[in-house]
Amino acid sequence: MTPGAPPTSYSLLLPPGWVRVPLREGTRRVLDVKVFRGIERIPDGVPRDKGMAYRLYVRRWVERLVEDARKAGGLDLYVPVGARPGGRVLAASFLVAEVGGEVGGEGEARAEAVLGRLAGEAGEVRGVAETVGVRREYVREAPEGEAEADTATRHVDYVVPVPGEGSRWLAVSFSTAGDGDPASAFTRAVTDLFDAMMTTFRWSEPARTP
């Protein structure tokens, strides 16, 4: 990366079946073409007479994720679109959002102190791309009174400073219900898949003027 030129974007390598949904523009087109079109075919394991209910469930689930992600000021939402064995969609997603001075404060000199504070809050420092960030993993119990969120979820958050900027940070927040047990081998395998995706995280340089 060119010294003194802060990155303007990022990239991630996604495994098959995952889709990036931009939240600032082009959201509806991506949902219609890459997400909802994929549920037109009823997966194996779902009875034909329950196909419409399956499609409606997936559509509502994704639209609720998008709505919540926008409220959180997200840049991009990532969701799996392929059904796993048994005809059920993998209950997982992650959000990329930019956060400002409330996390980083002013000046790059504070970055190390901020990372240390975040790591002290049940987190750990990890290398991400050409910089370091903080990773925090935790389990969130199901909210009381919410019929659609009736199981505990495992979460992983990464907070990464934007190189060359003193008060811009990127937060990547993952959550999964897994198989309904946040401590199961399957749920942890889904979490490991997200960590593997984060190892491919890269910053993008601004376009150079000829």
Phi and psi in degrees as a GROMACS rama.xvg file:
@    title "Ramachandran Plot"
@    xaxis  label "Phi"
@    yaxis  label "Psi"
@TYPE xy
-66.76  125.838  THR-2
-57.2667  136.586  PRO-3
82.4798  -1.80828  GLY-4
-110.995  99.6589  ALA-5
-65.6628  145.802  PRO-6
-68.8626  153.2  PRO-7
-108.644  -11.7311  THR-8
-157.413  -173.784  SER-9
-146.713  169.095  TYR-10
-140.346  153.488  SER-11
-140.988  141.124  LEU-12
-89.8939  126.912  LEU-13
-105.541  142.89  LEU-14
-73.5917  163.975  PRO-15
-55.587  139.46  PRO-16
94.938  -6.26811  GLY-17
-103.251  144.353  TRP-18
-130.711  137.602  VAL-19
-88.9325  126.381  ARG-20
-111.262  106.739  VAL-21
-68.4311  141.609  PRO-22
-105.123  -11.901  LEU-23
-91.8842  -35.7955  ARG-24
-158.307  151.713  GLU-25
76.5871  12.9183  GLY-26
-63.2081  -51.4446  THR-27
-61.299  -40.3358  ARG-28
-63.1683  -44.6318  ARG-29
-64.5453  -40.9096  VAL-30
-61.3926  -46.5124  LEU-31
-67.7543  -42.6921  ASP-32
-84.0439  -42.6621  VAL-33
-102.663  -21.4443  LYS-34
-107.964  -62.3505  VAL-35
-71.385  -31.0823  PHE-36
-64.0079  -29.2927  ARG-37
-72.0422  -14.2134  GLY-38
-101.191  6.59989  ILE-39
-66.1231  -33.8999  GLU-40
-87.9433  122.712  ARG-41
-71.4776  124.315  ILE-42
-69.4607  159.02  PRO-43
-59.3057  139.524  ASP-44
99.7632  -13.789  GLY-45
-102.765  118.142  VAL-46
-56.6007  144.982  PRO-47
-57.9506  -37.8209  ARG-48
-72.9879  -8.23715  ASP-49
-108.751  7.86175  LYS-50
-61.8364  -43.6571  GLY-51
-63.027  -41.5114  MET-52
-64.3939  -37.4108  ALA-53
-63.1113  -47.8409  TYR-54
-60.2378  -43.5406  ARG-55
-64.4688  -39.9668  LEU-56
-61.8488  -47.5996  TYR-57
-64.0873  -43.4347  VAL-58
-59.9106  -46.4772  ARG-59
-65.2573  -38.6946  ARG-60
-62.2064  -47.4407  TRP-61
-67.5104  -43.4649  VAL-62
-63.9455  -34.4877  GLU-63
-68.5558  -39.0741  ARG-64
-60.8493  -44.1285  LEU-65
-63.3731  -44.2827  VAL-66
-60.9973  -46.3866  GLU-67
-65.5377  -37.7289  ASP-68
-65.6214  -39.3602  ALA-69
-66.6712  -39.6738  ARG-70
-62.4447  -30.4744  LYS-71
-84.0328  3.72921  ALA-72
74.7668  29.8677  GLY-73
-71.4156  155.294  GLY-74
-94.6197  -47.3409  LEU-75
-142.362  145.496  ASP-76
-118.611  136.167  LEU-77
-116.774  128.566  TYR-78
-136.468  149.655  VAL-79
-84.3472  140.204  PRO-80
-114.868  -13.2896  VAL-81
-89.7909  142.995  GLY-82
-79.0103  141.364  ALA-83
-88.7664  171.303  ARG-84
-50.8459  135.159  PRO-85
100.733  -6.96509  GLY-86
83.2603  14.2417  GLY-87
-106.774  140  ARG-88
-74.402  138.769  VAL-89
-62.6494  120.699  LEU-90
-82.2558  82.5343  ALA-91
-155.606  155.438  ALA-92
-169.013  163.192  SER-93
-146.688  150.479  PHE-94
-118.092  136.91  LEU-95
-109.789  124.844  VAL-96
-139.29  148.931  ALA-97
-95.0552  134.909  GLU-98
-122.879  151.824  VAL-99
-112.327  -139.218  GLY-100
-60.5879  -21.7259  GLY-101
-65.8452  -21.0463  GLU-102
-98.1  -50.0611  VAL-103
-91.5341  -19.0611  GLY-104
69.9664  -160.355  GLY-105
-109.368  132.545  GLU-106
93.7351  136.451  GLY-107
-68.3179  -19.5802  GLU-108
-63.2161  -21.7978  ALA-109
-86.5161  -8.62112  ARG-110
-57.5175  -45.1914  ALA-111
-62.9484  -40.1083  GLU-112
-66.5453  -40.3168  ALA-113
-65.1279  -44.6645  VAL-114
-60.275  -39.7816  LEU-115
-63.4182  -40.2653  GLY-116
-65.7529  -44.8829  ARG-117
-64.5135  -38.8441  LEU-118
-65.4634  -32.3098  ALA-119
-70.9556  -17.3714  GLY-120
-92.0992  59.2323  GLU-121
62.334  30.1341  ALA-122
-118.322  179.354  GLY-123
-141.012  146.365  GLU-124
-81.059  133.868  VAL-125
-138.149  150.122  ARG-126
-75.3319  131.778  GLY-127
-134.21  118.274  VAL-128
54.8444  -125.655  ALA-129
-100.622  16.3609  GLU-130
-138.163  -168.605  THR-131
-123.308  151.805  VAL-132
-138.994  -175.397  GLY-133
-117.55  133.779  VAL-134
-111.929  133.001  ARG-135
-131.628  131.34  ARG-136
-121.621  138.148  GLU-137
-160.355  166.616  TYR-138
-113.629  133.714  VAL-139
-112.809  123.371  ARG-140
-69.4001  156.632  GLU-141
-65.396  133.512  ALA-142
-64.3381  141.161  PRO-143
-71.9749  138.954  GLU-144
83.5  4.71919  GLY-145
-109.556  105.541  GLU-146
-64.8962  -31.2116  ALA-147
-85.7597  -5.29427  GLU-148
-128.327  69.2408  ALA-149
-101.118  18.2231  ASP-150
-141.883  154.612  THR-151
-70.366  153.504  ALA-152
-128.121  146.354  THR-153
-96.7006  134.829  ARG-154
-123.502  146.729  HIS-155
-135.955  126.664  VAL-156
-117.883  134.621  ASP-157
-114.191  135.857  TYR-158
-122.23  121.22  VAL-159
-127.812  127.991  VAL-160
-72.4172  141.043  PRO-161
-76.2523  120.241  VAL-162
-58.6322  137.746  PRO-163
83.7359  -0.69627  GLY-164
-123.199  143.404  GLU-165
-92.8171  -18.8183  GLY-166
-135.869  23.2094  SER-167
-117.101  129.351  ARG-168
-133.483  151.077  TRP-169
-112.278  130.283  LEU-170
-111.087  129.047  ALA-171
-117.993  114.641  VAL-172
-119.143  118.37  SER-173
-110.175  146.037  PHE-174
-147.786  148.462  SER-175
-151.603  142.523  THR-176
-90.5778  -10.4917  ALA-177
55.5827  -127.917  GLY-178
-101.292  15.9982  ASP-179
101.562  -12.8799  GLY-180
-117.637  109.987  ASP-181
-65.1685  -14.0501  PRO-182
-103.976  2.52369  ALA-183
-73.4776  162.532  SER-184
-63.7841  -36.7793  ALA-185
-65.1961  -47.0788  PHE-186
-62.4488  -40.0903  THR-187
-67.7839  -32.5817  ARG-188
-66.3775  -38.4101  ALA-189
-64.749  -39.8171  VAL-190
-64.1909  -41.475  THR-191
-62.3151  -34.1071  ASP-192
-62.5593  -41.8288  LEU-193
-63.1348  -44.3971  PHE-194
-59.4628  -36.9439  ASP-195
-64.8658  -39.1352  ALA-196
-62.7894  -37.6658  MET-197
-68.1951  -22.2085  MET-198
-70.1564  -14.6401  THR-199
-95.9274  1.58729  THR-200
-62.4462  130.901  PHE-201
-139.147  146.742  ARG-202
-85.2968  150.186  TRP-203
-109.695  136.027  SER-204
-77.3413  152.427  GLU-205
-63.6277  151.152  PRO-206
-65.0761  136.31  ALA-207
-84.1144  140.798  ARG-208
-82.168  127.996  THR-209
